[in-house]
Amino acid sequence: MKRTMLFICSLITVTLFSQEKQTESVWRINFLNPGIEYEMPTGNKSTLSVGLGIGYSGSYPHSSASDVDTGLVYAINPFVDIQYKWFYNFDKRKIKGLNTTTNSGNFVSVRVLTRGKTLFGDDVVTDKLDFAVGPTWGIQRKHGKNFHMLFDMGPIYYFDVDGGHGFFPLMLQLNLGFDL
């Protein structure tokens, strides 16, 4: 039994340490929603991304201002955006000769978005903080020397410190910027 356990542990160790590192650490500056982001590897095909900035956001149903009838409710808020990403197509991209640097690939993730007090806009989102949590599917690509593009989407559950909450069927994110 001891030999079997030793063999299994050795096999797992050799397998883990012999795999090619596929994810990379990268700093980014995003200009569509101005901010800075750091993406760090947490595994062979997974990363943790943390972004800080000030950006455009729509309103959640519980927070829309009742006297606004423009059809488009928006706000500019400070935000913290955290995503744990699992990349699933690095090997396929490498076989096709496509770029995988700075984590260029397709992913599924768990995303947590925190927004602060509305700076300006036609929506009073909150006087304090609100949060959104949910799974996403997305793609991110590096084009040229250091241009970065990320798109992801997924359903979210949102809540705020005042007790407002609900489910929103589709949250979209588009980031354009530069890898440093």
N, C-alpha and C positions, 0 to 999 in steps of 0.2 A: 504493500500500500504506500509506504514512504517513497519507494522508487517511482511509482506511478505519479504521485503528487509532485515529486521533484522534476520528473520529465515534463509534466504539464506546465509547471511554473517556468521551467527553462524554455519551453517552446513558446509560451506567451511572451516572455521577456525578449527572446530573439526576434519574434515577429514584430513586436512593438518598436524595438529600437532599430530594426533593419528597414522599416518603411521610409520611403522618401518623404521629406517634409514638403507639404503641398501648400500650406497657408503661410502668409507673411504678415509682419507688423507693418502698418502704414498709417501715416498722418495725412489727412485730407483737409482742404479748404473748400467748402461748398459755397456757391454764389447764388443759386436759385432761392434757397432759404439760407441767408448768410449765417455761416457757422463754421466751427472746426470740429473734426471728428478723428478719433483714434480707433483703429481696428487692430486687435491683437489676437494671435493664434491661441486657441485653447486645446487644440488637438490637431490631428493630421488633416482633417477636412472640416474643422469648425473654428469659428472666431467669435469674439465678443467685441461689439462696436459701441462706442460711447460718443455721442454728439451733443454739442452745446451751441446754442445760437438764438437768433431772433428770426421768426419766420411767419409766413402766411398760414392761416388755418381756417377751415370752415367751422361752423358751430355744430354742436351736438343738439339733438332735438330738445332736451330739457333746458338748454341755456339760451336759445334764440330770443332776442329782444322782441317783445310782442308788438311794438309799434313800427317795426321795419317791414315794408312790403316791397322791397326792391327785387325779390326773387333770388338774390345772391347775398348771403350773409357771410361776412368775413371779419377776421381780426388779425392783428399783428401781435404776437406773443413771444416772450422768451420761452425756450424749451430745453428739455433734456431728453434725448432719444437714446434708448439702450436696446440693442438687438443681439440675440444669441443666434448665430447663423450656422446651418449645416449645409455645406456644399456637396452636391451629388453628381456633378458631371465633369470634374477635373480630368479624369482619365479619358473620357470620350473626347473632350476638347484637345487634349494632348495628341491623341491618335489622329485627329483631323488636322493637326498642325496649328490649332488656334491658340491664342494667348491665354495663359492662366496666371500671369504675373499680377501682383497686388490683388489677388483673390478674385480674378475675373472668372465668373462662373454663375451657374444657377443655384439657388438655395431655397431652403425653407427655414423659417425662423420663429422665434418668440420675441415679440416686440413690446416694450413698455415705453410709453410717451407721457411725459409730464409737461404741462403748460402752466405758465405763471399768469399773473394779472394782465389783462388786455392793455396794451400800450395805446393803440388806436384802432379804429374800425367801426363798422356799424353793428357790431354784436358785443354785448357785455357778456363775455364767456363766464368769467368768475372774478370775484374780488380776491381770491386766494389761489388755490391750485386745483387743477383737475388732472386726471390720469386716464390713460387708455391702455388696455392690455389685450393682446390677441396674437394668433398665429398669422404668418404671412408667407407668401410665395413670391420670389423675386429673382431679378437678374442684376448683376453688376459687371461692368466692363471697363477696361482701360483701353483708350484709343490714343494712338500716337505716342508721344513721349510721356505724357503724364495727365491727359484729360480723363476724367472719371465720370461715369454715368451709373446711376442706380435707380431702378424702378421696382417697387414691391406693392403688394395689395393683400388684403385679408380682412376678415370680420374682427370687430373689437367689442369689448365690454368697457364702458367708460363710467367713471364715477368722480365725484368731487368731494371736498371737505365739508360741504354744506348738506350732503346727503343726496344730491341729485345723481342719478345713475340710469343706465340703460344699455341696450345692445344696438350697435350700428352695423349694418350688413356688409359694408365695404369701405375700408379706409385705403386711400391711395397715397403713395409717396413717390416723388421724383426728385432726385438730387443730381445736380450737375456741378462739377468742380474740378479741382486739380489735386493729384497725389503729390506729396512733398518728398 
